[in-house]
Structure formats: structure tokens, C-alpha cells
């Protein structure tokens, strides 16, 4: 019988890692949870393809369009972040191979990624999964250029940057960290390579449509960053940022430490010291900007390649060989703990019960800076089907559906209603970016189904514009972040509503 070659064996094991990774992303989410609020916005963008959006660059909308063509089902929504996570493992595996690492080193690096915070990141259809993959691709192409001195890798690095940039602007910090580190290492000669600049020009050309879109729309990226700084980043503490970096890969921390040491003690890795410098510079930038801790996750995957190879060299013989098993045991131990704490495998009742018993890690800090008994992401994955179903029931009873306008307070409400509704003609809107650009006000509006968050209790404007204001229902799921969101029927208008809304949109006064 023909024996498989070492390459075939390696590829088969890598294939198994990919399959396990993708399957794992489905099984760590309890079916009681729905999609997360950001996911509904991203899925709605599939209907409005453009070179940019207020909150994200255009790549997410393209992936959403693909999901739409595949039927828009939950399976495909969950598949793509799982795929990006699996591809991150593939890139790191190929990095180990390019650095002449053993099969054990490949398996160790892949396990470190499989049993890490990436499981948490990859359950959500957000730009973060592709962002981490893009960071890893940039580092991989740079490693390949250092190894081969082939100019093509500079152009592949440019393409990787473009993919990352058009997915999430966070990739700019990856590039900045590398650029700051280069002059301090032997790789500074890259600045004398004309292809380095040609690749940069190529990247600029490819991202130009998005930059033009930003210019034409008054650079919403800056207003979005300002909004984040005022509402979310203001609650970020620098020490919390540092602490969370340790927890993200706590089970594989020995591999990371080995990676950092290897740049200064392992002669074969001397040409790659710039990666350590890039790591330090990028973390320092994030710290100075009080960034969210997860922004930096893309830094780490590539280091598992270096750490795994270095440890495979150190633990080759004697009693140290058995420490290899200890590394996997530590990973599994902490992964099991992470399953119980950080992943939505239990019901909301179980998490609340744990908080009432004051169990360790049972309190969660939300964007408002306050402690809650359930993770904000988990709370953001509840109540949406209930809201959409109740809106559908009200919509069905209205006589003239062409004159119905559904107005929401946030993109989660609008996106969820549009995703779950059973009526093709039903469309929910909101007076917020990006929905404000998608409004259809060129029609007679006689009835408004108004969706208001529980904190938005002012009905004065509604009574002024409509003779009939009825609070018909609300979101009752007590674990949902949208708990108490009201569904209000506004009818018998006192003014020409569609004309009023067009004037207010033109004046930028929509409320």
C-alpha cells in the first residue's frame, strides 16, 4: 500500500483543523440566540452596494451580497466568519512550513489559534474576522519577501493591505507598526527598494474608490471615530486594555512568550526581529488612543508560528519532550474555562444565575461602562425575532400597506425587522447613518409604525404630527438589550408627513 508523503500527511491534518474550526463555530452558539445587532446592519448593506458606508468600508457589503445570493440563511451568515478564522489557521500553518518548522510546530501553532479568543471573534458576522486574517496575510507576505527577496511578495502584501483596508480601517495600524519598526532593523533596506513604493502606489490606486467616496461624503470615518470616542472609548481604561491582551491567548501564552524570546536567542529568526518591533509600536499606538482591546488581536496569530518552531526545537529530547503534552493540556484547560465564560453556549438564565451567585467572571462591562449579568454581545443576540414578528402582525392588519412607513431608533431594529419579516414589501428605516441614505420618501405616508427604545419615551412630537398615537406592543424578552422597546402606531396625520420628512432630511434635521 502506498504510504502518504510528509506533505500529504501535513495537508490532511491541516484540512482536519479547517473542518474542526468551521464546525466548532456553529456548536459553541446556543440555538436560543439570534444574530447580533451589527450583523443585521451588515446584511442590509447587501441591498445597497457602495464604495463605502458610515460605519464600515465596502467589503462587508460584498460578502453580504454573496450571502444574499446563497439564500440569506443563518448558516451562511455564520459560515463566512468561521471561514476567515479557518483561513487564518491556514496562513499561520503555511508560515511555519515556510520557516522550516516541523509538523509538530504546525500542529502546535494551529491548536493555539483553534483554542483561543478567535472562537469568540468568529461567531459574529462582523469585519473583525477578516481584519485578523488580513493582518496575518500582511505579516506572512512580508516574511516570504524576507525569505525569498522576490518582488511579487511586496505586491501580494499590498493586495493584503487593500483587502484589509476595504474591510476595516483598523489595518492602517498594522501598516504603521511595520513602518515604524523597519528603520530599527536590518530590513530597513526595504526603503531603498523601488518595488516597495510601486506596491504602495498599487495599494493607493486600489483603495482610491473608497477614499473618493469618503471625500464625497465628508469623511464619515472621522465622524464615526468621534462618535466612538464620545460614546464607547471614553469608558476604555488603558490597564483594562493591557489585561485583556493576556486573557485573549492565555492558554497558549507560553507559545507567545517563546516567540518573543526567539527573535533574540534563535539565530534563524534574527531577520524577523522587525515583527517584535511592529508588535511593540502597534500596541503603544493603541494604548495612546485608548483603543478597544480587541482591535489588537490581529497582531498575535503570526507569532504562534515563531513560538511553535522555537518550542519544537527546545523540547526535542529527554524529559523536555514530554512538556509538549503539557502545552496542549494547558490550552485545553483554559479553552474549557473560556467556553463557560465567554461563549454563548448556555441560556441567558444560566448567566444571570451565575451573576446572582457572584461567581468569578460572571459580571460583564458594557459600552456604557456599567456592569451587567450577561455579555453585551449576548444581550444583543436576543429579542429581534420577537420585535420583527410583532411588527409583522401589526403590518398585516393595516389596510393600505403602500402608505406605511416603519421608523426605528437604531440599525439593529431596522436590520432585524428587514431580515426576519415575512413580507417582501415591508421595509424598516431609521434616521441614522447608513439608513438615512436608503430612505424612500417619494410616496404618500399615512401611517407610521414607530419603533422606540425604552429610553426614548417622549411622545410630544408624535402627538403633534398625528391625531392617533397607540402603543401597541413592546419587546418583552427580559435578557435582551432591546427589552422594553415599544411598537407605536401613528395614524391620521395632521401634516403631509412625506413632504415634512423630505424637508427635514434635506436640512439634516431628522430626529
C-alpha positions in Angstrom: 0.0 0.0 0.0 1.2 3.5 -0.9 2.4 5.4 2.1 1.4 9.1 2.2 4.2 11.6 1.9 5.1 14.0 4.7 3.5 16.8 2.6 0.3 14.8 2.1 0.1 14.0 5.8 0.6 17.7 6.7 -2.1 18.8 4.2 -4.5 16.2 5.6 -4.0 17.3 9.2 -4.4 20.9 8.1 -7.6 20.0 6.4 -8.9 18.4 9.6 -8.1 21.6 11.5 -10.1 23.6 9.0 -13.1 21.3 9.3 -13.0 21.3 13.1 -12.6 25.0 13.2 -15.7 25.7 11.0 -17.8 23.1 12.8 -16.7 24.4 16.2 -18.0 27.9 15.3 -21.5 26.5 14.9 -21.6 24.3 18.0 -20.4 27.0 20.5 -23.6 29.1 20.0 -26.7 28.0 21.8 -29.7 28.0 19.4 -31.6 30.2 21.7 -29.5 33.2 20.5 -30.3 35.1 17.3 -28.0 37.2 15.2 -26.2 40.1 16.9 -27.4 43.7 16.2 -24.3 44.6 14.0 -25.0 41.6 11.8 -28.4 42.9 10.7 -26.8 46.2 9.5 -24.2 44.4 7.5 -26.8 42.1 5.9 -28.9 45.1 5.0 -25.9 46.6 3.2 -26.2 43.9 0.6 -29.2 45.7 -0.8 -27.2 49.0 -1.1 -23.8 48.2 -2.5 -21.5 51.2 -2.5 -17.8 52.1 -2.2 -18.3 52.9 1.5 -20.6 53.2 4.4 -20.7 55.4 7.6 -19.6 52.5 9.8 -17.6 50.2 7.6 -15.7 50.1 4.3 -17.3 48.2 1.4 -16.0 44.6 1.6 -18.6 43.5 4.2 -21.4 44.6 2.0 -19.9 42.5 -0.9 -19.8 39.4 1.4 -23.4 40.2 2.5 -24.4 40.2 -1.2 -22.9 36.8 -1.6 -24.8 35.6 1.5 -27.9 37.1 0.0 -27.4 35.1 -3.3 -26.9 32.0 -1.2 -30.3 32.4 0.4 -29.5 34.8 3.3 -29.8 31.9 5.8 -28.2 31.8 9.2 -25.9 29.0 8.1 -24.2 31.3 5.6 -24.1 34.3 7.9 -22.2 32.1 10.4 -20.1 30.4 7.7 -18.0 33.4 6.5 -16.5 34.5 9.8 -15.8 30.8 10.5 -14.1 30.5 7.1 -12.0 33.6 7.8 -10.9 32.1 11.1 -10.0 28.8 9.4 -8.0 30.7 6.7 -6.1 32.4 9.5 -5.0 29.0 10.8 -4.1 28.0 7.2 -1.9 31.1 6.8 -0.1 30.5 10.1 0.4 26.8 9.2 2.0 27.8 5.9 4.1 30.3 7.7 5.5 27.5 9.9 6.2 25.5 6.8 8.0 28.4 5.1 10.2 28.8 8.2 11.1 25.1 8.0 9.1 24.2 11.1 8.2 20.6 11.9 4.8 19.0 11.7 4.6 19.3 15.5 5.2 23.1 15.2 2.4 23.3 12.7 0.0 21.4 14.9 1.0 23.5 18.0 0.5 26.8 16.2 -2.8 25.7 14.7 -4.0 24.4 18.1 -3.0 27.7 19.8 -5.3 29.5 17.3 -8.1 27.0 17.4 -8.3 27.1 21.2 -8.2 30.8 21.6 -10.3 34.0 21.6 -10.7 33.6 17.8 -13.5 31.2 18.6 -15.3 34.2 20.3 -14.5 36.6 17.4 -15.5 34.2 14.7 -19.1 33.5 15.9 -20.1 37.0 14.8 -20.5 38.3 11.2 -18.5 41.4 11.7 -15.4 42.8 9.9 -13.2 41.6 12.8 -12.7 38.1 11.5 -11.5 39.2 8.1 -9.5 42.0 9.7 -7.5 39.5 11.7 -6.9 37.4 8.6 -5.7 40.5 6.7 -3.2 41.4 9.4 -1.9 37.8 9.3 -1.6 37.9 5.5 0.4 41.1 5.6 2.9 39.6 8.1 3.0 36.3 6.0 3.8 38.1 2.7 6.5 40.2 4.5 8.0 37.0 5.9 8.0 35.5 2.4 9.7 38.5 0.9 12.4 38.4 3.6 13.0 34.7 2.8 13.0 34.9 -1.0 13.6 38.6 -1.9 11.1 38.0 -4.7 9.4 41.3 -5.5 6.0 39.6 -6.0 5.6 39.3 -2.3 5.6 43.1 -1.9 2.7 43.3 -4.3 0.9 40.5 -2.5 1.5 42.4 0.7 -0.1 45.5 -1.0 -3.1 43.4 -2.0 -3.4 42.1 1.5 -3.4 45.6 2.9 -6.1 46.6 0.3 -8.3 43.7 1.4 -7.9 44.7 5.0 -8.4 48.4 4.4 -11.6 47.9 2.4 -12.8 45.7 5.2 -11.8 47.7 8.3 -9.6 50.8 8.6 -8.0 49.2 11.6 -5.5 47.6 9.2 -3.8 51.1 9.0 -2.3 50.5 12.5 -0.8 47.2 11.3 1.0 49.0 8.4 2.0 51.9 10.7 3.6 49.5 13.2 5.6 47.8 10.5 6.8 51.1 9.0 7.9 52.3 12.4 9.8 49.1 13.1 11.6 48.8 9.8 14.2 51.5 10.3 15.4 49.8 13.6 16.2 46.5 11.9 18.3 45.2 9.1 15.2 45.2 6.9 15.5 48.9 6.6 16.9 48.3 3.2 13.3 47.8 2.0 13.1 51.6 1.9 15.7 51.5 -0.9 13.7 49.0 -3.0 11.6 50.8 -5.7 9.1 47.9 -5.8 8.2 48.8 -2.2 6.9 52.1 -3.5 5.4 50.7 -6.6 3.4 48.3 -4.4 2.4 51.3 -2.2 1.1 53.1 -5.4 -0.8 49.9 -6.4 -2.4 49.8 -2.9 -3.3 53.5 -3.2 -4.9 53.0 -6.6 -7.0 50.1 -5.4 -8.3 51.9 -2.3 -8.9 55.1 -4.2 -12.6 54.5 -4.9 -13.2 54.3 -1.1 -11.1 57.4 -0.4 -13.1 59.2 -3.1 -16.3 58.0 -1.5 -15.1 59.3 1.9 -14.3 62.7 0.3 -17.6 62.9 -1.4 -19.4 62.1 1.8 -17.4 64.5 4.1 -15.3 61.7 5.5 -17.8 59.9 7.7 -15.0 57.7 9.1 -13.9 60.7 11.2 -17.4 61.4 12.5 -17.7 57.7 13.3 -14.4 57.7 15.2 -15.5 60.8 17.1 -18.8 59.1 17.9 -16.9 56.0 19.2 -14.6 58.2 21.2 -17.5 60.0 22.9 -19.8 57.0 23.5 -17.6 53.9 23.8 -13.9 54.6 24.0 -14.4 57.1 26.8 -15.1 54.1 29.1 -12.0 52.3 28.0 -9.2 52.1 30.6 -5.6 51.6 29.4 -4.9 49.0 32.2 -8.0 47.1 31.1 -6.7 47.1 27.5 -3.4 45.5 28.8 -5.2 42.9 31.0 -7.4 41.7 28.2 -4.3 41.2 25.9 -3.2 38.5 28.4 -6.6 36.8 28.5 -7.1 36.6 24.8 -4.5 33.8 24.3 -4.0 32.8 28.0 -3.9 29.1 27.2 -1.2 29.5 24.6 0.7 32.2 26.4 3.9 30.1 26.6 4.0 29.9 22.8 3.8 33.7 22.6 6.5 34.2 25.2 8.7 31.7 23.3 8.1 33.7 20.1 9.3 37.0 21.6 12.3 35.3 23.1 13.2 33.5 19.9 13.8 36.8 18.0 16.8 37.4 20.2 18.1 33.9 21.0 17.4 31.8 17.9 19.8 32.8 15.1 17.4 31.7 12.3 14.9 34.3 13.4 17.2 37.3 13.6 16.0 38.6 10.2 12.4 38.7 11.6 13.1 40.9 14.6 11.1 43.7 13.0 7.9 41.8 13.9 8.7 42.3 17.6 9.3 46.0 17.0 6.0 46.2 15.0 4.2 44.5 17.9 5.6 47.0 20.4 4.9 50.0 18.3 1.3 48.9 17.4 0.4 48.2 21.0 1.8 51.6 22.0 -0.3 53.3 19.4 -3.5 51.5 20.5 -2.7 52.3 24.2 -2.2 56.0 23.4 -5.5 56.1 21.6 -7.4 54.2 24.3 -8.5 51.7 21.7 -10.7 48.7 22.4 -8.7 45.7 23.4 -9.9 43.5 20.6 -8.5 45.9 18.0 -5.1 44.4 18.6 -6.0 40.7 18.2 -4.7 40.7 14.6 -1.2 41.2 16.0 -0.9 37.8 17.5 -1.6 34.9 15.1 1.7 35.2 13.2 3.7 35.0 16.4 2.4 31.5 17.1 4.4 30.3 14.0 7.6 31.6 15.5 6.9 30.4 19.1 5.8 26.9 17.9 9.0 26.4 15.9 11.2 27.7 18.8 9.5 25.4 21.3 9.7 22.4 19.0 13.5 23.0 18.9 13.7 23.3 22.7 11.5 20.3 23.5 13.1 17.8 21.2 14.6 15.2 23.6 14.8 13.9 27.1 12.4 14.9 29.8 11.6 18.1 28.0 10.0 16.2 25.2 7.0 15.4 27.5 6.5 19.1 28.1 5.0 19.1 24.6 1.9 17.3 26.0 1.7 19.9 28.8 1.4 22.7 26.3 -1.7 21.1 24.8 -3.1 20.3 28.2 -2.8 24.0 29.3 -4.5 25.1 26.1 -7.4 22.7 26.6 -7.8 23.7 30.3 -8.1 27.4 29.5 -10.3 26.8 26.4 -12.8 24.8 28.6 -12.8 27.8 31.0 -13.4 30.2 28.1 -16.2 28.1 26.8 -18.1 28.5 30.1 -17.3 32.2 30.5 -17.0 33.9 27.1 -19.1 31.9 24.6 -22.9 31.8 24.3 -23.3 28.1 25.0 -25.6 28.5 28.0 -29.0 30.1 28.2 -29.3 33.7 29.5 -30.9 32.4 32.7 -27.8 30.4 33.5 -25.6 33.5 33.1 -27.9 35.6 35.3 -27.9 32.9 37.9 -24.1 32.8 37.9 -24.1 36.6 38.4 -26.5 36.3 41.3 -24.2 33.8 42.9 -21.3 36.2 42.3 -19.3 33.5 40.5 -15.9 34.6 39.0 -16.2 36.4 35.7 -20.0 36.5 35.9 -20.1 40.3 35.6 -19.7 42.0 32.2 -18.9 45.6 31.4 -20.9 47.0 28.5 -20.1 50.0 26.4 -21.9 52.2 28.9 -19.1 51.4 31.4 -21.6 49.6 33.7 -21.6 46.0 35.0 -24.3 43.6 33.7 -25.0 39.9 34.4 -24.8 38.9 30.7 -22.4 39.9 28.0 -23.4 42.8 25.8 -23.0 40.7 22.7 -25.3 38.0 24.1 -27.9 40.6 25.1 -27.6 42.0 21.6 -28.5 38.5 20.2 -31.9 38.4 21.8 -35.4 39.9 21.2 -35.0 40.6 17.5 -37.3 37.8 16.2 -39.9 38.9 18.8 -39.7 42.5 17.5 -40.0 41.5 13.8 -42.9 39.1 14.5 -44.8 41.8 16.3 -44.2 44.4 13.6 -45.4 41.9 11.0 -48.6 41.3 12.9 -49.4 45.0 13.1 -48.4 45.5 9.4 -50.7 42.7 8.3 -53.7 44.4 9.8 -53.2 47.7 8.1 -55.4 48.4 5.0 -53.2 50.5 2.8 -49.7 49.0 3.1 -48.2 51.2 0.4 -48.6 54.2 2.7 -46.9 52.6 5.7 -43.6 53.9 6.9 -41.6 51.9 9.6 -39.3 54.1 11.6 -36.8 52.7 14.0 -34.4 54.2 16.5 -31.3 52.2 15.6 -29.9 50.0 12.9 -30.4 46.8 15.0 -34.1 47.3 15.0 -34.3 48.2 11.3 -32.0 45.5 10.1 -33.6 42.8 12.2 -37.1 43.7 11.0 -35.9 43.6 7.4 -34.1 40.3 8.0 -36.9 38.4 9.7 -40.0 39.9 8.1 -42.3 37.5 6.2 -43.5 40.3 3.9 -41.3 41.3 0.9 -42.9 44.7 0.6 -42.2 45.6 4.3 -39.1 47.7 4.8 -37.9 49.3 8.1 -36.0 52.5 8.1 -34.1 54.7 10.5 -32.9 58.3 10.6 -29.4 57.3 11.2 -26.3 56.5 9.1 -26.4 54.5 6.9 -30.2 54.1 6.7 -30.8 57.8 6.1 -29.3 57.4 2.6 -31.7 54.5 1.9 -35.0 56.2 2.7 -37.8 56.2 0.2 -39.8 59.3 0.9 -41.2 59.7 -2.6 -44.6 58.4 -1.7 -47.7 59.2 0.4 -47.1 58.3 4.1 -50.4 58.0 6.1 -49.3 55.5 8.8 -46.1 55.1 10.7 -45.1 52.1 12.8 -42.7 53.7 15.2 -40.1 51.6 17.0 -38.7 53.3 20.1 -36.1 52.1 22.6 -37.2 52.0 26.2 -35.3 55.2 27.0 -37.0 57.2 24.2 -40.3 57.9 26.0 -41.0 61.4 24.6 -44.3 61.3 22.5 -44.8 65.0 22.2 -43.7 65.2 18.6 -45.8 62.2 17.7 -48.9 63.7 19.2 -48.2 66.9 17.4 -47.9 65.2 14.0 -50.7 62.6 14.4 -54.1 62.5 15.8 -53.9 58.9 16.8 -50.9 57.6 18.8 -51.3 54.0 20.1 -48.7 52.0 22.0 -49.5 48.5 20.7 -46.7 46.3 22.0 -43.1 46.0 23.2 -40.2 43.7 23.4 -40.7 41.5 26.5 -37.5 39.4 26.5 -36.0 40.4 29.8 -32.5 39.4 28.8 -32.4 41.4 25.6 -30.6 44.7 25.4 -33.8 45.9 23.5 -36.0 44.9 26.4 -38.9 47.4 26.6 -38.6 48.7 23.0 -42.0 50.0 22.1 -44.0 49.5 18.9 -46.2 52.5 18.4 -48.8 53.0 15.7 -49.1 56.6 14.4 -52.1 57.4 12.1 -54.3 60.2 10.9 -51.5 62.7 10.3 -52.0 66.4 10.9 -49.5 67.3 8.2 -48.1 66.0 5.0 -45.6 63.5 6.5 -43.6 62.5 3.5 -43.1 66.2 2.5 -42.1 67.1 6.0 -39.6 64.2 6.2 -38.1 65.2 2.8 -37.6 68.8 4.0 -36.0 67.7 7.3 -33.7 65.2 5.6 -32.6 68.0 3.2 -31.9 70.2 6.2 -30.3 67.5 8.2 -32.8 67.8 11.0 -34.2 64.3 11.0 -35.0 63.0 14.5 
